[in-house]
């Protein structure tokens, strides 16, 4: 039995320059989310090429290997040759429900947290068109939250964690049917979301590419077994009909009482 995985929640920490506290702030977030039970991955964008610290690993890469996995007790490192330096490729390796990203300022993926140590830095980055979820101030400047901009001082980062936790839950709940059908084993979709992002459950079994049943535009939840029966029956029937293309990507059946 397989489940289609949901889109992970991604939050990027960006700044106009290095040395303003992005790593420190993001590490605090990781620590707090882990303490709350979340499965968290991190992607850090390196401004300069990553060096191979392990001598033998470098030899394997130089010999032409596409991927080199260095495994030891408690830690594994994966080197991927010809990796495209874009966030969409980098986050694939995280494989966790929550992904914290440091850098990739030009990307539009995920929520954004701006880290600034001066009003000039903040004005510059906001002036570039960035629409942050929140701003973290690491310097001695006086900026307060408004209806359009949430601002946190370094000593107030628990509030930032609470905000991001709310966004994580919203992000995943939006990807459920919100029917509370119970086919996942949980009474409510929200309970499934909370279990999934903490690694205690598979994702919603009624969601996925393949088969959808709508009655008067209302989607009817289907478990994987029913999806399989409908899919195999229709494909078997359609394949015998004259004029059916040898290759196809979608079958649409409409039944009307009119």
Buried (B, 14 or more C-beta within 10 A) or exposed (E): EEBEBBEBBBBBBBBBEEEBBBBBBBBBBBEBBEEEEBBBBBBBBEEEEEEBEEEEBBEBBEEEBEEBEBEEEEEEEEBBEEEEEEBEEBBEEBEBBBBBBBBBBEBEBBBBBBBBBBEEBBEBBBEEEBEBBBBBBBBEBEBEEEEEBBBBBBEEBEBBBEBBBEBBBEBBBEBBBEBBBEBBEBEBBBBBBBBBBBEEBBBBBBBBEEBEBEEEEEEEBBEBEBBBEBEEEEEEEEEEEEEEEEEEEEEEEEEEEE
